[in-house]
Amino acid sequence: ATENIMMAAVMAEGETIIENAAEEPEIKDLAKFLNSMGANVIGAGSGTICIIGVKDLRGSTHRPICDRIEAGTFMVAASITRSKIKINGINEEHLKPIIAKLTEAGVYIKTEKNSLIVDGNRELRPIDIKTMPYPGFPTDMQSQMTGLLCTVRGTSIITETIFENRFMHVVEMKRMGANIKIDGRSA
């Protein structure tokens, strides 16, 4: 929602203030891109963004940041299949909560400049996860981690604090034999 409002507001007349704005890295990156085109976006990455509308935007060249959810999904895929992969073009800071939880589970992760080596060929441990707004553990990685934790011996608990009914995938996983119980906002 924050990104859509930002894009609409850059050419709206007057000043637009977004309160309780998303603070993810993608928001800051979008603001950087819009500003390079002549927009006037201030405060991106904080809870309050101010956008002063402009009449025109100009062309610009921009390289988007790595998609942290996509990178996290590849990290989990390597862990589930007990494989080793290298992911290039990442910003480790954006992936800290994902790296922390996978490491806690026993996945070996080595960070290099703008890349990660993920080695999931290890005996993994159960962990608990609580989704939180950025910079906490991303809710959009919750279903991938559910799949991974189904391959681990022991009990893990995932608590969803962002969205209601975010465990819809669990019904299908249970049909495939997963041993998962849902209790309110936890599975």
C-alpha positions in Angstrom: 0.0 0.0 0.0 2.8 2.4 0.9 4.4 2.0 -2.6 1.1 2.6 -4.4 0.4 5.8 -2.4 4.0 7.0 -3.0 3.7 6.5 -6.8 0.3 8.2 -6.9 1.3 11.1 -4.7 4.5 12.2 -6.6 2.4 14.0 -9.2 -0.6 14.9 -7.0 -1.0 18.5 -6.2 0.3 19.6 -2.8 1.8 17.6 0.0 0.9 14.0 0.9 1.9 12.6 4.3 1.9 8.9 4.8 1.6 7.9 8.5 2.5 4.4 9.6 4.3 3.8 6.3 6.0 0.5 5.6 9.7 0.8 6.4 11.1 -2.0 4.2 14.2 -1.5 2.1 12.0 -1.6 -1.0 10.3 1.6 0.1 13.6 3.5 0.4 14.7 2.1 -3.0 11.4 3.2 -4.6 11.9 6.7 -3.1 15.5 6.8 -4.5 14.2 5.9 -7.9 11.3 8.4 -7.8 13.6 11.2 -6.6 16.0 10.4 -9.4 13.1 11.1 -11.8 12.4 14.5 -10.2 10.0 13.5 -7.4 10.3 15.0 -3.9 9.9 12.1 -1.5 11.3 12.6 2.1 11.5 10.2 5.0 11.2 6.9 3.1 12.3 4.0 5.4 10.7 5.7 8.4 7.2 5.5 9.7 6.3 8.9 8.1 6.8 9.8 4.5 6.2 13.3 3.1 5.7 13.7 -0.7 5.5 17.0 -2.3 3.8 16.7 -5.7 5.6 17.7 -8.9 4.2 18.6 -12.3 6.5 16.4 -14.3 8.9 13.4 -14.0 11.9 12.7 -16.2 13.4 9.5 -17.4 16.0 7.8 -15.2 18.1 4.7 -15.0 17.8 2.7 -11.8 18.9 -0.8 -10.7 16.4 -2.2 -8.2 17.7 -3.7 -5.0 17.7 -7.5 -4.6 14.3 -8.9 -3.6 14.9 -10.1 -0.1 11.8 -12.4 -0.1 13.0 -14.0 -3.3 16.5 -14.4 -1.9 15.1 -15.8 1.3 13.0 -18.3 -0.7 16.1 -19.5 -2.5 17.8 -19.8 0.9 15.0 -21.9 2.2 14.9 -24.0 -1.0 18.6 -24.9 -0.5 17.8 -25.7 3.1 14.8 -28.0 2.3 16.7 -29.9 -0.4 19.9 -30.0 1.8 21.8 -28.3 -1.1 24.4 -25.6 -1.4 23.9 -22.4 -3.4 25.4 -19.0 -3.9 23.2 -16.0 -4.2 24.7 -12.9 -5.8 23.7 -9.3 -5.7 22.2 -9.2 -2.2 22.4 -6.8 0.7 23.1 -8.8 3.8 21.5 -6.1 6.0 18.2 -6.6 4.3 18.3 -10.4 5.0 19.5 -10.3 8.7 16.3 -11.8 10.3 16.1 -14.6 7.6 19.8 -15.3 8.0 19.5 -15.4 11.8 16.6 -17.9 11.8 18.1 -20.2 9.2 21.4 -20.1 11.1 19.6 -20.9 14.4 18.0 -23.9 12.6 21.5 -25.1 11.7 21.9 -23.9 8.1 25.4 -22.8 7.3 25.5 -19.3 5.8 28.6 -17.6 4.8 28.4 -13.9 3.7 30.7 -12.5 1.2 30.6 -9.0 -0.5 27.2 -8.8 -2.0 26.6 -12.5 -2.0 25.7 -15.4 0.3 26.7 -19.1 0.3 23.9 -21.2 1.8 24.7 -24.8 2.7 21.6 -26.7 3.9 23.3 -30.1 3.9 23.2 -30.2 7.7 21.1 -31.8 10.5 18.6 -29.0 11.2 17.0 -28.1 14.5 13.5 -26.9 15.4 13.1 -23.2 16.0 10.5 -20.7 16.9 9.6 -17.7 14.6 7.6 -14.6 15.2 6.8 -12.4 12.2 7.3 -8.7 12.7 7.4 -5.5 10.7 10.8 -4.8 9.1 13.5 -5.1 10.4 11.9 -8.2 12.1 11.2 -11.5 10.5 9.1 -11.0 7.3 5.6 -12.3 7.2 6.1 -13.1 3.5 8.7 -15.7 4.5 6.4 -17.5 6.9 5.0 -20.1 4.5 8.5 -21.0 3.2 9.8 -21.5 6.7 6.7 -23.6 7.5 7.7 -25.9 4.7 11.3 -26.1 5.9 10.4 -26.8 9.5 8.2 -29.7 8.4 11.5 -31.4 7.4 13.0 -30.9 10.8 12.6 -33.3 13.8 11.0 -31.7 16.8 8.5 -29.0 17.4 8.8 -25.5 16.0 6.3 -22.7 16.5 5.6 -20.0 14.0 3.6 -17.0 15.4 2.0 -14.6 12.8 1.7 -11.1 14.2 1.0 -9.2 11.0 -1.9 -10.7 9.2 -4.9 -12.8 10.2 -5.6 -16.1 8.4 -2.0 -16.3 7.2 -1.8 -20.0 7.6 -4.0 -21.0 4.6 -1.1 -23.0 3.2 -1.1 -25.3 6.3 -4.4 -26.9 5.2 -2.8 -28.1 1.9 0.4 -29.1 3.7 -1.6 -31.2 6.1 -3.3 -32.9 3.1 0.3 -33.9 2.0 1.0 -35.4 5.4 2.5 -32.5 7.4 2.0 -32.7 11.1 0.9 -29.1 11.9 -1.6 -27.8 14.4 -3.0 -24.2 14.2 -3.8 -22.4 17.4 -5.0 -18.9 16.8 -2.0 -16.9 15.4 0.5 -19.8 15.9 1.2 -23.0 14.0 
